[in-house]
Amino acid sequence: QEAGQPDCEYIRARDFIALDIQETWESKTLFIDGLDEVRIGSSNGLIPLDAIRNKLLALRKPKFRISCRESDWLGSDSSDLAKVTSGNHITELHLEEFDKDEIRRFASHEDPSLDIKKFMDWSKKHSLTPMLCNPQVLKLIIKAVSTGIWPENKKEVYQIACEKMVSETNYVHLQRNETKI
């Protein structure tokens, strides 16, 4: 949503690295999305970040935001990126876990036909409530019960969730998985 503001530009990390500097990027806050996706195909996770840093320098250190799955964020990323900012400073943000109200809202949005009270009671009964705080896990569990079959125990929940997880939805990750097979 923020990238849709007048002085902002959304761009996928892969395009930011691969394409020549675009006129539309100049004098805007750049929202570079998916550092994790370009790292997946690289033998060295620093190479994609260095390519992004070089492009930011070529653009004369514009304001930017960059997204990356936390598991793919390297310890040196913030200090490396700080070197290509005007103030030599990076603010690192992390997504917070959902609280119970956010769980209910998210679940209602994901599956409007889901009986939220039944879902919350069921998750409590099976000691799953702490897992619902993560949006990706919550989405998997909602998909599991939206089939109409409510797992009877944690093992069944994990089994269904694992089956859902292996069906990756991200195009870049799908391509990578297909080349490994």
Disulfide bonds with the S-S distance in Angstrom:
none
